[in-house]
Amino acid sequence: MKKTYLLIIMFFVLFTSNAQKELYSIECISVENEGYVKLKLMNYVKPTKFKIVDASKDAIKALLYSGYSSTSCPTQKPLLKGTTDIDNFKKIESDFFSKNGKWKTFVRNSLDIYNVKTEKITIKEFEIMVNKDQLRKYLEEQKIIKSLNTGF
């Protein structure tokens, strides 16, 4: 019986520690001109260490892997639609998100909009502008995803 409880606790600890690597909320504020979307991000794991660079990368990751739904913007499905797309992107992901990586060309006007620290909580929110259209075009050019007009 003790082994069962210990095993359950171990799985719970492993699961929660892996799940907390990237835990953030994303909300679309508006769709801008020239293919940009304005996103609001908030990190829940370690907000004191969450910087604007991290928020910018997380905004791109959200567009790539999860998409978003919002009352102020049309729903955005993830740009990487299947396992093949994800596997293709994983091959370039470390270079793409490196210090001088290509990800920087898709982000502009990132702002730290809300920063509150009390004894009990820390909250940081960022507004990030991401050029969704150019990101899609880049992924198509790198043959990571198929063009929207493929098959027509």
C-alpha positions in Angstrom: 0.0 0.0 0.0 2.8 2.4 0.9 4.5 1.6 -2.4 1.3 2.5 -4.3 1.0 5.9 -2.6 4.7 6.5 -3.1 4.4 5.7 -6.8 1.4 8.0 -7.2 3.2 10.8 -5.5 6.3 10.3 -7.7 4.2 10.5 -10.8 2.4 13.5 -9.6 5.7 15.3 -8.8 7.2 14.4 -12.2 4.0 15.5 -14.0 3.7 18.8 -12.2 7.4 19.6 -12.5 7.4 19.1 -16.3 4.1 20.9 -16.7 5.4 24.0 -15.0 8.2 24.7 -17.4 6.0 26.9 -19.5 2.7 28.0 -17.9 1.3 31.2 -19.2 -1.9 32.7 -20.4 -2.3 34.4 -23.7 -5.0 36.7 -24.9 -5.4 38.4 -28.3 -6.0 42.1 -27.8 -6.4 43.0 -31.5 -5.5 42.2 -35.1 -3.3 44.9 -36.5 -2.4 45.9 -40.0 0.4 44.2 -42.0 -0.3 40.8 -40.5 0.4 41.7 -36.9 -1.5 40.5 -33.9 -1.3 42.2 -30.5 -1.1 39.6 -27.7 -1.2 39.9 -23.9 0.9 37.3 -22.0 1.1 36.6 -18.3 3.4 33.9 -16.8 2.3 31.9 -13.8 5.3 29.8 -12.9 8.1 32.3 -12.1 6.8 35.8 -12.8 9.7 37.5 -11.1 12.1 35.9 -13.6 9.8 36.4 -16.6 11.4 38.9 -18.9 10.1 40.6 -22.1 12.3 38.3 -24.2 10.7 35.2 -22.6 7.2 36.7 -23.2 8.1 37.4 -26.9 9.3 33.8 -27.4 6.2 32.5 -25.6 3.9 34.5 -27.8 5.5 32.9 -30.9 5.3 29.5 -29.3 1.6 30.0 -28.7 1.1 30.9 -32.3 3.1 27.8 -33.4 1.8 25.2 -31.0 -1.5 26.1 -29.5 -3.1 29.1 -31.2 -5.6 31.2 -29.3 -9.2 32.1 -28.9 -10.4 35.4 -27.8 -13.5 37.6 -27.7 -11.7 40.5 -29.4 -10.0 38.5 -32.2 -10.9 35.7 -34.5 -9.8 32.2 -33.3 -6.3 31.4 -34.4 -5.4 27.7 -34.9 -1.8 26.7 -34.3 0.5 27.2 -37.3 2.0 23.8 -36.7 -1.0 21.6 -37.4 0.3 18.1 -37.1 3.1 15.9 -35.9 4.9 16.3 -39.2 4.9 20.1 -38.9 6.0 19.9 -35.3 8.8 17.5 -36.1 10.0 19.7 -38.9 10.1 22.7 -36.7 11.9 20.9 -33.9 14.8 20.5 -36.3 15.3 24.2 -36.4 13.8 25.3 -33.0 17.1 25.8 -31.1 18.5 28.0 -33.8 15.2 29.8 -34.3 14.9 30.7 -30.6 18.7 31.3 -30.1 20.0 34.7 -28.8 20.3 36.0 -32.3 17.7 33.8 -33.8 15.2 34.5 -36.5 12.3 34.8 -34.0 13.3 38.4 -33.4 12.2 39.4 -36.9 8.6 38.5 -36.1 8.2 40.5 -32.9 8.0 44.3 -32.5 6.8 46.8 -29.9 6.9 44.5 -26.9 5.8 46.2 -23.7 5.9 45.4 -20.0 2.4 46.7 -19.2 1.6 45.5 -15.7 4.1 44.7 -13.0 2.9 44.2 -9.4 4.8 42.7 -6.6 3.4 42.3 -3.1 4.4 40.1 -0.2 2.2 37.2 -1.5 2.1 37.6 -5.3 4.0 38.8 -8.3 2.1 39.6 -11.5 3.8 40.5 -14.8 1.9 41.1 -18.0 3.3 41.9 -21.4 1.9 43.1 -24.7 3.6 41.5 -27.6 3.1 42.3 -31.3 3.8 39.3 -33.5 3.7 39.3 -37.3 1.7 36.1 -37.8 1.6 36.4 -41.6 5.4 36.7 -42.0 5.9 33.8 -39.5 3.6 31.6 -41.6 5.5 32.7 -44.8 8.8 31.9 -43.1 7.6 28.4 -42.1 6.4 27.8 -45.6 9.7 28.9 -47.2 11.6 26.6 -44.8 9.2 23.8 -45.9 8.1 23.3 -42.3 4.4 23.7 -43.1 2.6 23.5 -46.4 1.4 26.7 -48.1 -2.3 27.7 -47.6 -2.9 27.3 -51.3 -1.4 23.8 -51.6 -3.7 21.5 -53.4 -5.7 24.1 -55.3 
